[in-house]
Amino acid sequence: MKNKYQRLYKNAKAVMEDKTPLKKDCGLLCDKACCKGDKDTGMLLFPFEETKLSVTEKDGVRLCVCDGSCDRQERPLSCMIFPFFPYITPDGRLKVIPDIRGGGICPIVRNFTETKVDRRFLRRVKKVGRLLVKDEECRLFIEGISREMDVYFSLLDK
């Protein structure tokens, strides 16, 4: 099983290559805030995803924690697709949406409608989502995060 997921994440990361949300270094907007985690904050690891970076667990979720100086080739998939997420709608469609969990640190999420996000980046995140949802564990993981986002969206509507 380990090799299966190593191949899956290697393929997903290859789709992302070195694409970033903006056509310039988005870390200049926020002083690379997403790369500065601590024991309570970090990037989610997908099911069975491995990393050489520091990993912590919070509320049953494994997080990769970085001090901002990692080897970009060793980054978890969440780092490569941030600040977006392959969201599964309640009726089962796959969409790419800003990852609302990053709104506290990411100006792209906070100002999504005004930010010129590279559409090629968004298409690649969707392609990664299509790869991942073919695997049952990854699909369940993505659906779980998507339903958590639905709860947040429902609170905004009130």
C-alpha positions, 0 to 999 in steps of 0.5 A: 500500500505504501508504494501505491500512495507514494506513486499517487502523490508523486504523480499529483506533485508532478502535475503541479510542477513549480506552478504557484497561485500567482504569476509572481512569488505570492510569498511576497504578499504575506512574508511567506506566512503559510510556511511558518507553522508551529505545533498547532498550525501547518499543512494537512497531510493527505492519507498515507502521505509521507514527508521528511519534514516535521509532522505533528498531530492535532485533533486526529489530523496529521500536519506538516510543520515548516519553518519556511526553509524546506526543500521545495521538492519535499513539500507535502501536496497541501503546500503545493495546492495552497491556498486552494482545495479540490472541493467536492460539492454535496451533489458530488461534483469536483470544484477548486475553491479557495481554502477558507481555512487559510483565510487568516494568513493568506491574502489570496483567500481574503481577497480572492475576487480582486486577486489575479490568480493564475488560471493554469494553477487552478486547472492543475489543482483540479487535475490533482483533485481528479487524480486523488478522488479515484482513490477511496481513502483520498476521496473520503478525506477530501469529502470530509474536508469539503463537508467541514467547509460546508458547515463554515459556509452555512454559518456565513449565510446566517 
